[in-house]
Structure formats: structure tokens, C-alpha cells
Amino acid sequence: MSQTTASANSTKWAQFGTLVSVFFFWGFVAASNDILIPVFKKAFDLSQGQSQLVSVAFYVAYTVGSLIYVGISKMIGSDLLNKIGYKNGIAIGLIISALGTLLFYPAANTGSFTLMISGLFIVGLGFSLQQIAANPLAIVMGDPKTGSQRLTMAGGVNNFGTTIGPLLVSFAIFGSVAAANPDASIESVKIPYLILGLAFLVVAVFIKFSSVPNKIDLDEVAKSEAEEGGKLLQRSSAFKYPQLVMGMIAIFVYVGVEVSTASNLPAYLEKYLNVETKDVAPYISLYWASLMIGRWTGAVGAFDVSKGAKQVLSFLMPYLAFGVFLLVNSIAKHDVSQFYIYAAIIAVMIICDIASKGNPARMLLIFSVAGIAALLIGMFSSGIVSAYAFTSVGLFCSTLWPCIFTIAVAGLGKTLTRAAAF
């Protein structure tokens, strides 16, 4: 590879650094939903099944948003983002999400659960458009070979949001009411989400005027893939690529496991470990921090450093991420000593990462098997062992998204954006 080509394929860190700001918000809101579930359950006298509508409304919005995107693209005869631009799409998505947070104000004033989850649905619609634009951008901002590592790194920033989100939202909600009061006013929710909406608008303006590219040269992507694979099979429909169909199934299953585990963890802790609702936040934070730990580890391959330095970072990064979790929770005045033993579980994840050798397909297999083992241990054990087992599902789900996404869109050339929507 010539020096010019190598330079062209180097990760564009300034643009990438701006792009990952939206990944932070996705994680912040997704994890904060798990704090809302027990709050809504008590305030609206919901069953455990009804309380899960919080997650259902939020994540169904991703499906609905993607279908709307595909429908509009078909109507106009080309991919919507190719018409309006990628960073414009991200900015519009942020504005849509901001509009969703506005519903929390009337919902809190009227005590309407329907309005609350409608607000979350609209936030999710905005996130859907943001993800359709941002994920392909992350892959093409450098060498395609390290696309999965860049997406993993972006996921690490996402999970920094998931780590601090539950703590900040918990503080905002429970810090304004008496912790001993099981019937806390739902009005304590509205101000944090209005502030979040304002943050969405600020970032939308920032993205709009940033150096993030507004276009992806799909012809260049196709050419690059042809050079990499020796040939290029251009097909009339994205659905005619088997890797995309299999990737869609894999994403469906993976997200189901990741979200349902996190969403039901508060109820499990309260029922079987007698953890009070106000004390659930650090456990939820650890679950999402586990995804951050795994993704910080998996992102090492994207750095332009020597092989020896990468080996050192493979051990350093996960414990640095774990340190972030401990620091944030210490600042929040939670007892973190109970979580020290989790360092041993992180060591198991590091072994899995080493065994994968940076290969997305190999990593997908190894981490999936480890995640299945964690779930089985959680189901057939009790006490704190089961709690840590369920929490470690986050560790082993951590690299699945970037691996699945990268494999699913590989070789799709001009149909990349539509494939990303599916």
C-alpha cells in the first residue's frame, strides 16, 4: 500500500470525534429508561409486564423509523440520506428526539403514562434516523478493515453514556423527592428530560456546522470493496445479499437479549436481593458499563500503534473503563467495594477478546457463547452470583453490535445506506 493510500485510509479522528457525540446520547437515554421503569411502575401502578412498555415503545420506534426511512427512499427513488445529506440527517434526528422530550412536561402535569411512552417513542424515532446515518459514517471514516473497531470505539462512547446516564437520572429523580416515599411524584421526571431535549438541540447545531461529511461516495465504497474482495457482485436489492438478512436476524436477537436483561434487572434485584428502588442505579450502571468495558477493549484494533502497544492496551483499556465506573459511582456516594470482585469476570472477557484475534466473525462466535453461559449461570444460581452473572451479559454483548453490523453490510456497495436502515 502506498503512503498516499495509507494516509487516505487513516481514521479521520477530528470528524470521528464529533460524530461519536451522538453515540453518547443514544446510550445515555437507553440506560436511563431502566431507571424510569421502576419509577413508572410505582407511580402508575403497573404490572411488571406493563412496565416493559417503556422499553417496547422506545425500541419499536427504531423499527418504525427504519420502515419510514425505507418507504420514503422508495417513494423518491433513492436513499433519503443521499438527498438530504448524512450530517443533516443526524441533525434532523436530534431535533425529532428533542420534540419527544417536550411531551414529558404535559405528561408529568397530567399524570399520563400514554404521553410518557409516546415521548419516548418520538425520541426513539429520532435516534433511528441518527443511527442510519452515523453507523455507515463510522465505518467509512478510515480503512474499511478497521471499520468494526471504529464502530466498537463509537460503541464505547455510547456506553460511557449508559454508565453515567442511570446515575444522573437517578440523582435528578430521587434527589428531588424523599427516598422513603414509594409514591414519589412523577413530576420529578420532567425537568431532566427537558434539559436533555435542550442538549439535543445544541448538539444538532454543533453537528450541522461541523466537519462531519454530508455525503458518502457509494461508488467509492463499491470500488474499495471490489479491490478488497477481488470482485464485486452488484445486486438489484439489498435483500438479495444473504449476509444482510442474517445480520438483521442477528441484530434482532442480540438487542432482545441486551435490552430485556437490563430492563428486568431492577425488578430481579428488588425481588430476590432485596435491593431498594433508589439503590438500583449502580447495578444498572455496572450493566451498561460492562458494555463500555468490552467495547473499549475491542476498539484497541482501531489505533495506529505497534502490535506490542495494542497488547498492553488490551489489558489496560478494560480496567480503565472499569475505573470510570468505580469513579462515577464513588462520586455518587455509592458503595463500590461490593463490585471489586467483578474485575475477575473482566479477566474472562479479556481472554475471549484475545482468542478472537480481532476477527469480527470469530469474535461474534466466542462472545455469543460466553453470553449464553452467563445467562445460564444467572438462571441456575442465586444471590449476588446470579446478579453478577446477569450483569456480565453486558460484557459479552458488548462487541456483538459492531461485529454483526460490519459483517452484514460488507460487500453491499451502493446499497449500504438502505442496508443500514434495515
C-alpha positions in Angstrom: 0.0 0.0 0.0 1.4 3.4 -1.0 1.9 6.1 1.6 -0.9 8.2 -0.1 -3.3 5.3 0.1 -2.4 4.6 3.7 -2.9 8.2 4.6 -6.3 8.2 2.9 -7.3 5.1 4.8 -6.2 6.5 8.2 -9.0 7.2 10.6 -10.2 10.8 10.4 -10.1 11.4 14.1 -11.4 15.0 14.1 -14.6 14.1 12.2 -14.9 10.8 14.1 -14.6 12.5 17.4 -17.5 14.8 16.5 -19.6 12.0 15.2 -19.4 9.9 18.4 -21.1 12.6 20.4 -24.5 11.3 19.2 -23.5 7.8 20.2 -23.2 9.1 23.8 -26.8 10.3 23.8 -28.1 7.0 22.5 -26.5 5.2 25.4 -27.5 7.9 28.0 -31.2 7.7 27.1 -31.3 3.9 26.6 -29.8 3.1 30.0 -31.9 5.9 31.7 -35.0 4.1 30.6 -34.2 1.3 33.1 -34.4 3.8 35.9 -37.8 5.0 34.6 -39.3 1.5 34.6 -39.5 1.1 38.4 -40.5 4.8 38.8 -43.4 4.4 36.3 -44.3 1.1 37.8 -45.0 2.6 41.2 -46.4 5.9 40.0 -48.9 4.4 37.6 -49.5 1.1 39.5 -48.3 -1.0 36.6 -47.6 -4.7 36.4 -44.1 -5.9 35.5 -45.3 -6.7 32.0 -46.9 -3.2 31.6 -43.8 -1.5 32.9 -41.9 -3.1 30.0 -43.8 -0.8 27.6 -41.2 1.8 28.4 -38.6 -0.3 26.6 -41.0 -1.5 24.0 -42.1 2.0 23.0 -38.5 3.2 22.7 -37.2 0.3 20.7 -40.2 -0.3 18.5 -39.6 3.3 17.4 -36.3 2.1 15.8 -38.2 -0.4 13.7 -40.9 2.1 12.7 -38.3 4.8 12.0 -36.4 2.4 9.7 -39.5 1.4 7.9 -40.5 5.1 7.4 -37.0 5.7 6.0 -37.1 2.8 3.6 -40.6 3.9 2.5 -39.6 7.5 1.8 -36.5 6.3 0.0 -38.6 4.1 -2.3 -41.0 7.0 -2.9 -38.3 9.4 -4.0 -36.4 6.7 -5.9 -33.1 6.9 -4.0 -31.8 6.8 -0.4 -33.1 9.7 1.6 -29.8 10.5 3.2 -28.2 10.8 -0.2 -30.7 13.5 -0.9 -30.6 15.5 2.4 -27.1 14.6 3.5 -25.8 12.4 6.3 -24.9 15.1 8.9 -28.2 16.9 8.0 -29.9 13.6 8.7 -28.2 13.4 12.1 -29.2 17.0 13.0 -32.8 16.4 11.9 -32.9 13.2 14.0 -31.7 15.1 17.0 -34.4 17.7 16.5 -37.1 14.9 16.3 -35.7 13.5 19.6 -35.9 16.9 21.2 -39.5 17.2 20.3 -40.1 13.9 22.0 -38.7 15.1 25.3 -41.2 18.1 25.2 -44.0 15.6 25.8 -42.6 14.8 29.2 -43.9 18.1 30.5 -47.6 17.7 29.8 -47.3 14.0 30.6 -46.0 14.8 34.1 -48.6 17.5 34.7 -51.5 15.3 33.7 -50.0 12.0 35.1 -50.4 10.3 31.7 -48.4 7.1 31.1 -49.5 7.1 27.5 -48.0 10.5 26.9 -44.8 9.5 28.7 -44.2 6.5 26.4 -45.3 8.5 23.4 -42.5 10.9 24.2 -40.0 8.1 24.4 -41.3 6.7 21.1 -40.6 10.0 19.4 -37.1 10.2 21.0 -36.5 6.7 19.5 -37.8 7.8 16.1 -35.1 10.5 16.1 -32.5 8.0 17.2 -33.4 5.7 14.4 -32.6 8.3 11.7 -29.4 9.3 13.6 -28.2 5.7 13.6 -29.0 5.0 10.0 -26.7 7.9 9.2 -24.0 7.6 11.8 -23.2 3.9 11.7 -22.1 3.9 8.0 -20.2 7.1 8.6 -18.2 5.5 11.3 -17.2 2.6 9.0 -16.1 4.8 6.1 -14.1 7.3 8.2 -10.9 5.4 7.5 -9.6 2.0 6.5 -12.6 -0.4 5.9 -10.6 -3.2 7.5 -10.8 -1.4 10.9 -14.4 -0.3 10.4 -15.7 -2.8 13.1 -13.1 -1.5 15.5 -14.2 2.1 14.9 -17.8 1.1 15.4 -16.7 -0.6 18.6 -15.0 2.5 19.7 -18.1 4.6 19.0 -20.0 2.0 21.0 -17.6 2.6 23.8 -18.5 6.2 23.9 -22.2 5.1 23.7 -21.6 3.1 26.8 -19.9 5.9 28.7 -23.4 7.5 28.3 -25.0 4.3 29.5 -22.7 4.3 32.5 -23.4 7.8 33.8 -27.0 8.0 32.5 -28.7 6.0 35.2 -26.7 7.7 37.9 -27.5 11.3 36.7 -31.2 10.5 36.0 -31.5 8.7 39.4 -30.0 11.7 41.1 -32.3 14.0 39.3 -35.4 12.0 40.2 -34.7 10.7 43.7 -32.7 13.7 44.8 -35.8 15.8 44.5 -38.1 13.5 46.5 -37.9 11.6 49.8 -36.3 8.3 49.1 -38.5 6.6 51.6 -41.7 7.6 49.7 -42.8 4.8 47.3 -45.4 7.1 45.7 -43.0 9.8 44.5 -44.5 12.4 42.2 -44.0 11.7 38.5 -43.3 15.4 38.0 -39.7 14.8 39.2 -39.1 13.3 35.7 -40.0 16.2 33.5 -37.1 18.7 34.2 -34.3 16.2 33.5 -35.8 15.3 30.1 -36.5 18.9 29.2 -32.8 19.6 29.8 -31.9 16.6 27.7 -34.0 17.9 24.9 -32.1 21.2 25.1 -28.9 19.3 24.8 -30.2 17.5 21.7 -30.8 20.9 20.1 -27.3 22.2 21.0 -25.6 19.1 19.5 -27.8 19.3 16.4 -26.4 22.8 15.7 -22.9 21.6 16.5 -23.2 18.6 14.1 -24.7 20.8 11.4 -21.7 23.2 11.3 -19.0 20.5 12.0 -16.6 18.9 9.5 -18.5 15.6 9.5 -19.1 14.7 5.8 -22.5 15.3 4.5 -22.1 12.7 1.7 -20.8 9.2 1.4 -19.4 8.3 -2.1 -21.1 5.0 -2.5 -19.3 4.5 -5.9 -16.0 4.8 -4.0 -17.3 2.3 -1.3 -18.2 -0.2 -4.0 -14.8 0.3 -5.7 -12.9 -0.2 -2.4 -14.9 -3.4 -1.7 -14.1 -4.6 -5.2 -10.4 -4.0 -4.7 -10.6 -5.8 -1.3 -12.6 -8.8 -2.4 -11.3 -9.2 -5.9 -14.8 -8.9 -7.4 -18.0 -7.1 -6.7 -21.5 -8.5 -7.0 -23.9 -5.7 -7.5 -27.5 -6.8 -6.9 -30.7 -5.0 -7.5 -31.9 -5.2 -3.9 -30.2 -5.2 -0.6 -32.3 -8.2 0.4 -30.6 -10.3 -2.2 -27.4 -10.2 -0.1 -27.7 -13.2 2.3 -25.3 -11.5 4.9 -27.8 -8.7 5.3 -30.7 -11.0 6.0 -28.7 -13.0 8.5 -27.4 -9.8 10.1 -31.0 -8.5 10.6 -31.9 -11.7 12.4 -28.8 -11.5 14.5 -29.4 -7.8 15.4 -33.0 -8.7 16.4 -31.9 -11.5 18.7 -28.9 -9.6 20.2 -30.8 -6.4 21.0 -33.6 -8.5 22.6 -31.2 -10.2 24.9 -29.3 -7.0 25.8 -32.4 -4.8 26.4 -34.6 -7.4 28.2 -31.8 -8.3 30.5 -31.2 -4.7 31.5 -34.9 -3.8 31.7 -35.8 -6.7 34.1 -32.7 -6.4 36.2 -34.2 -3.8 38.6 -37.2 -6.0 39.3 -35.0 -9.0 39.8 -32.7 -7.2 42.2 -35.7 -5.8 44.2 -37.4 -9.2 44.5 -34.6 -11.6 45.0 -31.8 -9.5 46.5 -34.0 -7.0 48.4 -32.3 -4.0 46.7 -34.5 -0.9 47.2 -35.6 1.0 44.0 -33.4 4.0 44.9 -30.3 1.8 45.2 -30.8 0.0 41.8 -28.9 2.7 39.8 -25.3 1.4 40.4 -26.2 -2.1 39.3 -27.8 -0.8 36.1 -24.8 1.4 35.7 -22.5 -1.6 36.0 -24.5 -3.5 33.4 -24.1 -0.7 30.8 -20.5 0.0 32.0 -19.9 -3.7 31.1 -20.7 -2.9 27.5 -18.3 0.1 27.7 -15.6 -2.2 29.2 -15.9 -4.7 26.3 -16.1 -2.0 23.6 -13.1 -0.1 24.9 -11.2 -3.4 24.7 -12.5 -4.2 21.2 -11.7 -0.8 20.0 -7.9 -1.2 20.5 -7.5 -2.5 17.0 -8.5 0.8 15.5 -5.5 2.6 17.0 -2.5 3.2 14.7 0.1 1.8 17.2 2.5 -1.1 17.3 1.4 -4.7 18.0 3.1 -4.6 21.4 1.3 -1.4 22.4 -2.0 -3.0 21.3 -1.4 -6.0 23.6 -0.7 -3.7 26.5 -3.9 -1.6 25.7 -5.9 -4.8 25.5 -5.3 -5.3 29.2 -5.3 -1.6 30.2 -8.4 -0.4 28.5 -11.0 -2.7 30.1 -9.7 -1.9 33.6 -9.5 1.8 32.7 -13.2 1.6 31.7 -14.0 -0.3 35.0 -12.2 2.5 36.8 -14.5 5.0 35.2 -17.5 3.1 36.5 -16.0 3.0 40.0 -15.1 6.7 40.0 -18.5 7.8 38.8 -20.3 5.7 41.4 -17.9 6.8 44.1 -18.7 10.4 43.3 -22.4 9.5 43.5 -21.6 8.1 47.0 -22.5 4.5 46.2 -20.7 1.7 48.0 -18.4 0.3 45.2 -16.5 -2.2 47.4 -19.1 -4.8 46.5 -18.1 -4.5 42.8 -14.4 -5.2 43.1 -14.8 -8.9 42.5 -16.1 -8.0 39.1 -12.5 -7.5 38.0 -12.2 -11.3 37.8 -15.1 -11.5 35.4 -13.5 -8.8 33.2 -10.4 -11.0 33.0 -12.6 -13.7 31.4 -13.8 -11.2 28.8 -10.1 -10.2 28.1 -9.3 -13.9 27.4 -12.3 -14.0 25.0 -11.0 -10.9 23.2 -7.5 -12.4 22.8 -8.9 -15.6 21.5 -10.9 -13.7 18.8 -7.7 -12.2 17.3 -9.7 -9.2 16.1 -11.7 -11.2 13.6 -15.3 -10.0 13.7 -16.8 -13.4 12.8 -14.6 -15.2 15.3 -15.4 -12.6 18.0 -19.1 -12.9 17.3 -19.0 -16.7 17.9 -16.8 -16.5 21.1 -18.7 -13.7 22.8 -22.1 -15.2 21.9 -21.1 -18.5 23.6 -19.8 -16.6 26.6 -23.0 -14.6 26.9 -25.1 -17.8 26.7 -23.0 -19.2 29.6 -23.5 -16.0 31.6 -27.3 -16.2 31.2 -27.4 -19.9 32.2 -25.3 -19.2 35.3 -27.7 -16.4 36.2 -30.7 -18.6 35.8 -29.4 -21.5 37.8 -27.7 -19.7 40.6 -28.9 -17.2 43.3 -27.9 -14.2 45.4 -25.1 -11.9 44.3 -23.6 -14.6 42.0 -26.8 -14.5 39.8 -26.7 -10.7 39.9 -23.1 -10.6 38.6 -23.9 -13.3 36.0 -26.8 -11.3 34.6 -24.7 -8.1 34.7 -21.9 -9.8 32.8 -24.3 -10.4 29.9 -23.4 -6.8 29.1 -19.7 -7.7 28.9 -20.3 -10.4 26.3 -23.0 -8.4 24.3 -20.5 -5.5 24.1 -18.9 -6.4 20.8 -21.8 -8.1 19.1 -23.4 -5.0 17.5 -20.3 -3.7 15.7 -19.4 -7.3 14.6 -22.9 -8.0 13.3 -23.3 -4.7 11.6 -19.9 -4.7 9.9 -20.4 -8.3 8.6 -24.0 -7.7 7.5 -23.1 -4.6 5.3 -19.8 -5.9 3.9 -19.9 -6.0 0.1 -23.2 -4.2 -0.3 -21.6 -1.2 -2.2 -24.2 1.2 -3.4 -27.0 -0.3 -1.2 -25.0 0.4 2.0 -27.3 3.1 3.4 -30.5 1.2 2.8 -28.9 -1.9 4.3 -28.0 0.2 7.4 -31.7 1.1 7.7 -32.8 -2.5 7.5 
